[in-house]
Amino acid sequence: MEDRWIAVQANSVYLGVTKDTVYKLLSEKNLSAYKVGWLWNFKKEDVDVCVKNQANTNKR
């Protein structure tokens, strides 16, 4: 299975939000990411899990 890594810009497109929202989610620790140098990278499967967990939290 291939790991799928995406950057902030691609993540914002994938989630349908602005880059600022992605950075806000990072600062609030609501999104898993890995920082390499100056760049934040996301595993696509981790993003999916975070979104699913967030959706389940909001249902309560």
Contacts in CASP RR format, 6 or more apart in sequence:
PFRMAT RR
TARGET T0000
AUTHOR 0000-0000-0000
METHOD contacts of the structure
MODEL  1
MEDRWIAVQANSVYLGVTKDTVYKLLSEKNLSAYKVGWLWNFKKEDVDVC
VKNQANTNKR
3 43 0 8 1.000
4 43 0 8 1.000
4 44 0 8 1.000
4 45 0 8 1.000
5 41 0 8 1.000
5 42 0 8 1.000
5 43 0 8 1.000
5 44 0 8 1.000
6 14 0 8 1.000
6 41 0 8 1.000
6 42 0 8 1.000
6 44 0 8 1.000
6 47 0 8 1.000
7 39 0 8 1.000
7 40 0 8 1.000
7 41 0 8 1.000
7 42 0 8 1.000
8 19 0 8 1.000
8 22 0 8 1.000
8 23 0 8 1.000
8 39 0 8 1.000
8 40 0 8 1.000
8 42 0 8 1.000
9 19 0 8 1.000
11 22 0 8 1.000
11 42 0 8 1.000
11 47 0 8 1.000
12 18 0 8 1.000
12 19 0 8 1.000
12 21 0 8 1.000
12 22 0 8 1.000
14 44 0 8 1.000
14 47 0 8 1.000
15 21 0 8 1.000
15 22 0 8 1.000
15 47 0 8 1.000
15 51 0 8 1.000
22 31 0 8 1.000
25 31 0 8 1.000
26 33 0 8 1.000
26 40 0 8 1.000
30 50 0 8 1.000
30 54 0 8 1.000
31 42 0 8 1.000
31 47 0 8 1.000
31 50 0 8 1.000
32 42 0 8 1.000
32 43 0 8 1.000
32 46 0 8 1.000
32 47 0 8 1.000
32 49 0 8 1.000
32 50 0 8 1.000
33 40 0 8 1.000
33 41 0 8 1.000
33 42 0 8 1.000
33 46 0 8 1.000
34 40 0 8 1.000
34 41 0 8 1.000
34 42 0 8 1.000
34 43 0 8 1.000
35 41 0 8 1.000
END
